[in-house]
Amino acid sequence: MADEIARYEIQSSKSSLALEIFKKGILAGKRHVLFFEKFLGEIQYDHQQPQRSRLDFVLDCSSVRCEDNWLTSKQRKKVVSFALEELLIVDRYPQIKFSSTFIIRQAINQYEMQGDLTIRGTTRRVSVQVATKPSPERLEIDGEAILRMKDYGMKPPTELLGLSGTRNRMKLRFVVWADRAMSERPAAN
């Protein structure tokens, strides 16, 4: 059975990981999308029984960027500064970590993945909906999870005397391409 499990490495240069933060009040319908440029991880994927697989990743909070086209460049910088200093507190909590704990198959190549997500030193169990496209040399995994800021000690910011602000709800979205680990690739003849 050990032969059925393959190790894949996640590289941020080939993947996308973002946190969507939804606005409320007079800005309802708008959202901030914070992308993280630096993260890495590993997938231990069981091709015969994918629900036995495991996903672990760590992202560098200081690599956050905002590309909201409805904001000016100066406003985007302000959003990033707020995310770094107030929401994520990167000087104290430089990383966000996720480790899957179990996986439930919902349909062919679609799963609910349960795991522990640590943000700002607080770990909570989360449910992540994922879709996979497996192949022997590369895995593609699309996923999303709904999170609440308050679960991680974050206070949703408000502006304009409370007329505008941020919802407690956030969405973690990712598309990762993971290549089979070099040590596991068959030797060329």
C-alpha angles and dihedrals in degrees: 000000000000088000090064093062115082126188118228127186122221116217122190091216089069099036144057129226122177141169115215115207116193124218126220138192116032090354095051110145093036124101140185115232112203114194122199114214100189123055138121138189150153135245122201100199124192106205092194097045109018092182087070091060126110134213126196127173141166125198131198107236092202089065092071120131134177122216100172104157092203090067131070120245090257091051092049090053089051091051091051092047091051091047092050099043106030110021104034099019090209096187088066101026109032096168143049114208134195130187122177117228102185141350130217120201113229101171138336106317092351122108146166108229119198118200149144116269118192119200123165091355092303119116121203133172110248136185116227123192109216139181120197137203104193128192131161094259104029140028126202116199124183115191147162139185133186114230135181120225093216091058087067098042095261121140113217105238122238130201139188095034091306097311090113132027148122129292120238088238122089131176123220109206129180144170111192130183111200122191123211110264113263091234089059100048117108114257115255115245 
